[in-house]
Structure formats: structure tokens, C-alpha cells
Amino acid sequence: MPLQQCDLEIAQSHFCQYYLAMDKAYYVERLQAVHSVIDEACRKSLRDPSSVSLMAVSKTYAKEEISACMDAGQSLFGENHVAEALEKFTLVGPCRVHLIGHLQSNKARKAVSIFDSIDSVDSLRILSIIDSEALRIGRRTDVLLEYNTSGEQSKSGFESFDDVFRTIEQSGYMQGVKIKGLMTVGPLGGDEAALRKAFSLLRDLKDQCEKRFGIKLGTLSMGMSQDYPIAIEEGSTCVRIGTAIFGSRSYK
């Protein structure tokens, strides 16, 4: 190899290592900041910080950014789209990936093979499809039931407690899914009172489900970058954080 070419490749290698180190340092700092907020919210609500999981929402972010975030210690990620997750997470290291966006029935087959959990089940019909697809490949898929706590028409999710009760009841006949808890998105632009009302409603639904069916729903997934301290104070066990970790998104 010519000397100049060799020197160039060495320089490029060193630059890549420096860039990755800087990227990792950036994510270490951002993750520490988020964990500090989680710790403070738990302190205020007399909770153990270990009772709250941090999910990094990586939709629209490149696989290189996800890898750097993983290098900084993050292991749980959330994605909104099946195709995007398939493209990115087959190329990064081992981690847990959950689907948090609306699942179309024609994407269920791929979803059960990619995701560790589907956190956005919003109907008995889609739960039944997931069950069938999971059984087809010999696995049992963890799911969360998404509830629309704000009543906003733009949002997905069950819209009545009775529909959730009926779905949990029917899930007892399914072998390919396991309901692990509930998920919601707080009201967009809502003030603190509106947010607390939405999050406490999901907590109340969880309590009613557990009492009615004698089950344990360990996950309450609620709270995003703009409202996760309030969600934790209202009982969240998993917060879904995007911009506070990765920065502002650039939609194409």
C-alpha cells in the first residue's frame, strides 16, 4: 500500500475513533441528565428510582446515533415504525426494542419477529392478530394495552374501560401474547392539571384491572420528554424519552 494512502487510512481511523468517543460522551451526559430528573421525581414521590425504566425513543435517528447511545449504557429503545426498526436494529448491537407506534395489521407478522414487546395494542382485533402471528413462530409476545386518556381523536388507544376489560378477558384464551401493563400518551400541550388527570386515570385503570382479574400489571408506560417528571409522580414505571436524549428531530 502506498505510504500516502496508508497515512490517510490511519488518519481516517483515528478521526472515526475520536468522533465515536465524542458521541459517546454526549450521550453519557444526556442520559445522566435524564436519570437525575428521574431520581428527583422519585424522591418527591417517595419511590425507588430503580422502579422506573428509561426507554430511549429513537424514531428518525440514525443507527450510528443509536449505537453511540448504547455505548453510553442505554439498552432499552422504542420505535414507532416496523420498517424503520427492521432497517436499523439488525445493524446495531444487542438491546431491547419495543414498538410504541400504532401497529397496522399487515405489519404484525414482522413486528412479532422484531420487537421484544408491542406497547401500542389498541384493540382486541390487533391483539388477536399478534397472538396468531406469535404462535406461528413459536413465541409469546409481551404487549401493553394503549389507552387514550385524553380523549383526543388524533390519538390511538382504547376509549373505554369496558373495552379494556373485555380484551383482558379474551386474552385468557390466547397463548401467544402476555399483557404486561398499560400505556398512554399525555394530552398534547396540556397543563399540569390535565397531565395529572390523564396519568392518574391510567393508574386507576391498572388498579381496576388487577382487582377485577386478579392479575399483576407491572408496567405503566407514561411520560415523555415534556412531562415525564409528572408521570413518575403519578406512578409511571417506564418513561419514553426522545428529544431529551437525542436532541431535536429533523423530519424529512
HELIX and SHEET records of a PDB file:
HELIX    1   1 LEU A    3  LYS A   44  1                                  42    
HELIX    2   2 PRO A   49  SER A   51  5                                   3    
HELIX    3   3 LYS A   63  ASP A   71  1                                   9    
HELIX    4   4 VAL A   82  PHE A   89  1                                   8    
HELIX    5   5 SER A  105  LYS A  107  5                                   3    
HELIX    6   6 ALA A  108  ILE A  114  1                                   7    
HELIX    7   7 LEU A  124  ARG A  136  1                                  13    
HELIX    8   8 PHE A  161  SER A  171  1                                  11    
HELIX    9   9 GLU A  192  PHE A  213  1                                  22    
HELIX   10  10 TYR A  228  GLU A  233  1                                   6    
HELIX   11  11 THR A  243  PHE A  246  1                                   4    
SHEET    1   A 8 THR A 219  SER A 221  0                                        
SHEET    2   A 8 VAL A 177  MET A 183  1                                        
SHEET    3   A 8 THR A 141  GLU A 146  1                                        
SHEET    4   A 8 SER A 117  VAL A 121  1                                        
SHEET    5   A 8 ARG A  96  LEU A  99  1                                        
SHEET    6   A 8 LEU A  76  GLU A  79  1                                        
SHEET    7   A 8 SER A  53  VAL A  57  1                                        
SHEET    8   A 8 CYS A 238  ILE A 241  1                                        
END                                                                             
